[in-house]
Amino acid sequence: DHHQPDVSINQMLINLDVDVGNNNAGAIGISLDGAQGSGVHESRIDATGGYAGLSGAAGSGGSHFGVTVVGGEFVLYLKAAQPAPTVVGRTLINQTRHAIF
């Protein structure tokens, strides 16, 4: 068993409201680094007390769009991302370190 985001095709998370909870220093709201056609749209993540709102980015043909992230150290943790990721229309509120890692 090993991580294979390139086989996660057309996986969409839409209109979610995620709260990582306080005092969860390593928590990530949503982790999705799927292949083409995947993405997170029109969602809100409260990462206050957590590490990041969103980890990973989808490959070509997919996107993260209209995502609001409140708190966390980072909004987007993109260390693991598919080629040609698209992230647009985001709202970033009260991160403690940086918007993107």
SELUMMI-654271 format. One line per 2 residues: for each residue z, x, y of N, C-alpha, C, O, CB. Coordinates in steps of 0.1 Angstrom, whole numbers, plus 5000, padded with zeros to 4 digits. Each point is the difference from the previous one (the first is absolute). Glycine has a CB too. Example, Ala and Ser with C-alpha at 12.3 -4.5 7.8 and 13.67 -1.06 7.14 Angstrom:
! SELUMMI-654271
5078 5132 4943 5000 4991 5012 5000 5009 5012 5007 5010 5000 5005 4971 4988 | 4981 5015 5023 5000 5009 5011 5008 4992 5011 5001 5005 5011 4977 5007 4983
END
This chain:
! SELUMMI-654271
5000 5008 4988 5000 4992 5012 5000 5009 5012 5008 5009 5002 5004 4973 4986 | 4979 5015 5021 4999 5007 5013 4994 4991 5011 4993 4990 4996 5006 5032 4992
5004 4981 5024 4995 4992 5012 4985 5000 5001 4995 5011 5001 5027 4994 5011 | 4971 4983 4987 4986 5000 5001 4996 4989 5010 4995 4989 4996 5002 5019 4981
5004 4995 5037 4997 4989 5009 4985 4997 5001 4996 4989 5005 5023 5019 5008 | 4972 5001 4981 4986 4998 5001 4996 4989 4990 4988 4996 5000 5009 5027 5006
5011 4972 4986 4997 4989 4991 5005 4986 5005 4999 4990 4993 5001 5026 4988 | 5007 4984 5030 5005 4988 5006 4989 4995 5010 5000 5005 5012 5025 5002 4986
4967 4984 4998 4989 4996 5008 5002 4985 5005 5004 4992 4992 4980 5024 4996 | 5013 4981 5024 5001 4987 5006 5014 4994 4999 5001 4988 4997 4975 5009 4997
5034 5011 5008 5014 4995 5000 5004 4998 5015 5001 5009 5007 5004 5004 4971 | 4997 4974 5025 5003 4996 5014 5014 4995 5001 5004 4991 4992 4972 5004 5012
5031 5009 5006 5013 4994 5003 4999 4994 5014 4997 5008 5010 5016 5009 4976 | 4988 4970 5015 4997 4993 5013 5012 4991 5004 5005 4993 4991 4970 5008 5004
5028 4999 5018 5011 4992 5005 5013 5001 4993 5007 4991 4996 4976 4993 5010 | 5022 5029 4993 5013 5003 4994 5010 5003 5011 4996 5004 5011 4993 5005 4968
5023 4988 5018 5011 5003 5009 5010 5008 4991 5007 4994 4992 4990 4985 5024 | 5004 5034 4987 5008 5009 4991 5012 5006 5008 4998 5004 5012 4981 5001 4974
5032 4995 5008 5012 5006 5007 5006 5010 4990 5005 4996 4989 5000 4983 5025 | 4996 5034 4989 5005 5010 4991 5015 5000 4999 5006 5006 4991 4974 5008 5014
5027 4979 5005 5014 5000 5000 5006 5012 5006 4995 5011 5000 5005 4975 4980 | 5012 5012 5026 5007 5012 5007 5005 5010 4990 5003 4996 4988 5003 4988 5030
4996 5028 4986 5006 5011 4992 4992 5003 4988 5006 5003 4989 5016 4990 5020 | 4965 5006 4991 4991 5004 4989 4991 5011 5005 4988 4998 5002 5012 4979 4988
5006 5035 5012 4993 5011 5007 4987 5004 4994 4991 5005 5007 5031 5003 4999 | 4976 4990 4981 4987 5004 4993 4990 4989 4998 4990 5002 4994 5023 5016 4995
4991 4970 5016 4992 4988 4997 4987 4999 5007 4999 5005 5012 5022 4983 4984 | 4968 5007 4998 4987 4998 5006 4997 4985 4998 5001 4995 4989 4991 5029 5006
5004 4970 5016 4997 4985 4999 4989 4997 4990 5003 4991 4991 5005 5007 5033 | 4981 5007 4978 4988 4997 4991 4993 5014 4997 4998 5008 5009 4999 4968 5001
5000 5026 4977 4993 5011 4996 4987 4996 4994 5000 4993 4989 5021 5020 5007 | 4968 4990 5010 4987 4996 4995 4989 5010 5004 4996 5000 5012 5011 4976 4989
4989 5032 4990 4989 5010 5002 4989 4997 4990 4995 5010 4994 5021 5007 5015 | 4980 4971 4990 4990 4996 4991 4986 5004 5004 4998 5005 5011 5016 4976 4983
4977 5017 4997 4986 5003 5002 4993 4990 5009 5007 4992 5007 4992 5020 4971 | 4988 4988 5022 4992 4992 5009 5004 4985 4999 5003 4995 4989 4978 5021 5009
5018 4977 5014 5003 4986 5000 5015 4997 5000 5003 4988 5001 4976 5008 4987 | 5030 5013 5012 5014 4998 5000 5006 5001 5015 4993 5006 5008 5009 5003 4968
5009 4984 5026 5006 5002 5013 5012 4990 5003 5003 4992 4991 4975 5015 5017 | 5028 4995 5003 5011 4992 5005 4995 4994 5013 4997 5007 5009 5022 5007 4979
4982 4972 5013 4995 4993 5012 5011 4991 5005 5007 4994 4993 4969 5008 4999 | 5024 4997 5022 5009 4990 5006 5014 4999 4994 5004 4989 4997 4975 4998 5009
5027 5024 4994 5014 5000 4994 5010 5007 5009 4996 5008 5009 4993 4993 4968 | 5024 4996 5021 5010 5006 5008 5010 5007 4991 5004 4994 4989 4994 4988 5029
5006 5030 4985 5009 5008 4992 5011 5005 5009 4998 5006 5010 4984 5001 4974 | 5031 4989 5012 5011 5005 5007 5006 5012 4991 5006 4998 4990 4999 4979 5021
4992 5035 4994 5005 5012 4993 5012 5006 5007 5003 5011 4997 4974 4993 4996 | 5030 4988 5015 5013 5005 5006 5009 5005 4990 5004 4993 4990 4993 4991 5029
5008 5028 4982 5009 5006 4990 4992 5006 4988 5007 5006 4991 5010 4978 5016 | 4970 5015 4993 4992 5006 4989 4992 5012 5004 5001 5005 5012 4998 4972 4979
4992 5027 5000 4992 5012 5003 4987 4997 5007 4996 5006 5010 5014 5004 4970 | 4982 4980 5014 4987 4997 5006 4997 4986 4998 5004 4993 4990 4988 5030 5006
4999 4971 5012 4996 4986 4998 4989 4999 4990 5001 4991 4991 5005 5005 5032 | 4984 5013 4977 4989 4999 4992 4996 5014 4995 4999 5010 5007 4993 4970 5005
5006 5021 4975 4996 5013 4993 4987 4998 4994 4997 4990 4993 5027 5016 5003 | 4967 5004 5006 4987 5000 4994 4990 4992 5009 5003 4992 5009 5007 5009 4969
4977 5002 5019 4989 4993 5007 4989 4998 4991 4997 5009 4991 5010 5001 5031 | 4986 4979 4979 4989 4996 4991 4988 5008 5002 4998 5006 5011 5011 4971 4988
4982 5024 4991 4988 5007 5001 4989 4992 5008 5003 4990 5005 5003 5022 4973 | 4982 4994 5022 4989 4993 5007 4998 4986 4996 5001 4996 4988 4988 5026 5014
5009 4970 5008 4998 4985 4997 5013 4993 5000 5001 4987 5000 4980 5018 4987 | 5031 5002 5015 5013 4993 5001 5006 5004 5013 4995 5008 5008 5008 4993 4967
5008 4993 5029 5007 5003 5012 5014 4994 5001 5003 4991 4992 4974 5010 5019 | 5030 5005 4998 5013 4994 5004 4998 4995 5014 4997 5007 5009 5017 5008 4976
4987 4972 5017 4997 4993 5012 5011 4991 5005 5005 4992 4992 4971 5010 5002 | 5027 4998 5019 5010 4990 5005 5014 5002 4995 5007 4990 4998 4974 4995 5005
5023 5027 4994 5013 5002 4994 5010 5004 5011 4997 5009 5008 4993 4998 4970 | 5022 4986 5023 5010 5004 5009 5012 5006 4992 5004 4995 4990 4990 4986 5026
5010 5031 4989 5011 5007 4993 5011 5002 5011 4998 5006 5010 4987 5005 4973 | 5027 4984 5013 5012 5002 5009 5009 5010 4993 5003 4999 4988 4995 4977 5021
5006 5034 4999 5009 5010 4994 4995 5010 4990 4987 5001 4999 5030 4982 5005 | 4992 5023 4989 4996 5011 4991 4997 5013 5007 4999 5001 5012 4991 4981 4973
5010 5029 5007 4997 5013 5006 4985 5000 5003 4997 5006 5011 5022 5005 4976 | 4973 4984 5005 4985 5000 5002 4995 4986 4998 5005 4992 4992 4993 5032 5000
4991 4973 5015 4993 4987 4997 4991 5002 4988 5001 4992 4990 4999 5002 5035 | 4991 5016 4975 4991 5003 4989 5003 5013 4994 4999 5011 5007 4983 4975 5005
5020 5014 4975 5002 5013 4993 4987 5001 4992 4998 4994 4989 5028 5004 5009 | 4965 5011 5007 4987 5001 4994 4998 5013 4992 4988 5004 5000 5004 4982 5019
5018 5019 4976 4998 5012 4992 4991 4997 4987 4993 5008 4996 5030 5000 5012 | 4978 4980 4987 4992 4995 4989 4991 4989 5006 5004 4989 5002 5013 5017 4980
4970 4998 5020 4990 4990 5005 4987 5003 4993 4996 5011 4997 5016 4987 5025 | 4981 4991 4976 4986 5002 4994 4991 5005 5011 5003 4999 5012 5001 4982 4972
4984 5024 5012 4990 5004 5010 4996 4989 5010 4998 4989 4996 4994 5028 4987 | 5006 4987 5029 4995 4991 5011 5009 4988 5003 4995 4988 5000 4982 5019 4993
5036 4994 5008 5009 4989 5003 4998 4994 5014 4996 5008 5009 5020 5002 4975 | 4986 4977 5017 4999 4994 5013 5013 4992 5003 5004 4992 4992 4970 5006 5006
5032 5005 5014 5012 4994 5004 4998 4995 5014 4999 5009 5009 5016 5005 4975 | 4985 4973 5019 4997 4995 5013 5010 4988 5004 5006 4994 4991 4970 5013 5007
5025 4991 5015 5008 4988 5004 5014 5000 4996 5006 4990 4996 4973 4998 5003 | 5028 5024 5002 5014 5000 4996 5009 5000 5012 4996 5004 5011 4997 5009 4969
5019 4982 5018 5010 5000 5010 5012 5008 4995 5005 4998 4989 4988 4979 5020 | 5011 5033 4999 5011 5009 4996 5012 4998 5010 4998 5001 5012 4984 5016 4979
5029 4981 5003 5012 4997 5008 5012 5008 4995 5004 4999 4988 4987 4978 5017 | 5015 5031 5003 5013 5007 4998 5000 5009 4988 5010 5000 4992 5001 4981 5018
4979 5028 4988 5001 5010 4989 5009 5011 5005 5000 5003 5012 4977 4991 4979 | 5030 5013 5000 5009 5010 5004 4993 5014 5000 5006 5009 5006 5012 4977 4984
4971 5016 5004 4993 5013 5000 4986 4999 5005 4998 5004 5012 5016 5003 4968 | 4977 4989 5012 4986 5000 5004 4993 4987 4995 5005 4994 4991 4994 5031 5009
4990 4972 5006 4992 4989 4995 4993 5002 4987 5001 4992 4991 4995 5002 5033 | 4998 5018 4974 4993 5003 4988 5004 5014 4995 5002 5010 5007 4979 4977 5001
5021 5013 4978 5003 5013 4994 4989 5002 4990 5000 5011 4993 5025 4986 5009
END
